[in-house]
Amino acid sequence: MDQWTIGKMTVTWLNGGVTFMDGGAMFGVVPKPLWSKKYTVNELNQIELRTDPFLLQGFGKTILVESGIGKGKLNDKQKRNYGVIEESSIEGSLAKLGLTPKDIDIILMTHMHFDHACGLTKWEDGKLVPVFENAVIYTSKTEWDEMREPNIRSRNTYWEENWKPIQHQVEPFTGELEVADGLKMIHTGGHSNGHSIISIDTGGEKVMHMADLMPTHAHYNPLWVLAYDDYPMDSIFAKQKWIKPNVWYMFYHDAIYRAVKWDEDGTIIDQVTRSR
């Protein structure tokens, strides 16, 4: 597992699984000759996307960001369509840290699409139950409302099996939520109407998790947004507002970097590379 200490915070990326998604969909209207220079693509036009939650320690609580794609939640057709070559092994990752899912106090869900939320529940004795039974789960009210009543487009990614078993744990927020001193969630919209980002101030350093507004380092350009985005102009405006030089950006999906920092010219000046 990759671990990074910055300021008073320690970040540990857990093994949440691996998908291979269509590169064209992940870069929207950007021509392949451009984006393929920034991110490796295979012969099926797919790019590797991790789904690795990260554990935040140093805030007085044990905090998990996102939940992975789960284990035993996807059928063979779904695995094929989403290019899943490895499912989550969160419990194993936590065990290496001397923790169990019961030790997670808080889960921050930037949004509730299946590749972020499948890891919240699991099959046990023929029924779905919460994985992190003691955790409070935060997501925006807008996201939570659509999760439970999806529209004709979003129902393909908001699944009942990912919210019904954990609904008693969810505490939706509006606008901004201060989770702990220096740690907050901010509702942005864009990728989904309820999408949020995470902002962290620790030891004089600024760290951001842009989630699926910037799923990989190759999405640094504000105009490079996903075909999956429900509100692409909102994504662009949010990226313009929140992507700044000399700020650390952490990733859930990136197969190359765990975190990067850019300068004023958009050149990577510092990085945490994913171990292989």
Stockholm file with secondary structure:
# STOCKHOLM 1.0

chainA/1-276         MDQWTIGKMTVTWLNGGVTFMDGGAMFGVVPKPLWSKKYTVNELNQIELRTDPFLLQGFGKTILVESGIGKGKLNDKQKRNYGVIEESSIEGSLAKLGLTPKDIDIILMTHMHFDHACGLTKWEDGKLVPVFENAVIYTSKTEWDEMREPNIRSRNTYWEENWKPIQHQVEPFTGELEVADGLKMIHTGGHSNGHSIISIDTGGEKVMHMADLMPTHAHYNPLWVLAYDDYPMDSIFAKQKWIKPNVWYMFYHDAIYRAVKWDEDGTIIDQVTRSR
#=GR chainA/1-276 SS CCEEEETTEEEEECCCCEEEEEHHHHHTTSCHHHHTTTSCCCTTSEEEEECCCEEEESSSSCEEECCCSCSSCSCHHHHHHTTCCBCCCHHHHHHHTTCCGGGCCEEECSCCCHHHHGGGEEEETTEEEESSTTCEEECBHHHHHHHHSCCTTGGGTCCGGGTGGGGGGBCCBSSEEEEETTEEEEECCSSSTTCEEEEEEETTEEEEECGGGSCSGGGCSTTCCCTTCSSHHHHHHHHHHHCCTTCEEECSSCSSEEEEEECTTSCEEEEEECCC
#=GC SS_cons         CCEEEETTEEEEECCCCEEEEEHHHHHTTSCHHHHTTTSCCCTTSEEEEECCCEEEESSSSCEEECCCSCSSCSCHHHHHHTTCCBCCCHHHHHHHTTCCGGGCCEEECSCCCHHHHGGGEEEETTEEEESSTTCEEECBHHHHHHHHSCCTTGGGTCCGGGTGGGGGGBCCBSSEEEEETTEEEEECCSSSTTCEEEEEEETTEEEEECGGGSCSGGGCSTTCCCTTCSSHHHHHHHHHHHCCTTCEEECSSCSSEEEEEECTTSCEEEEEECCC
//
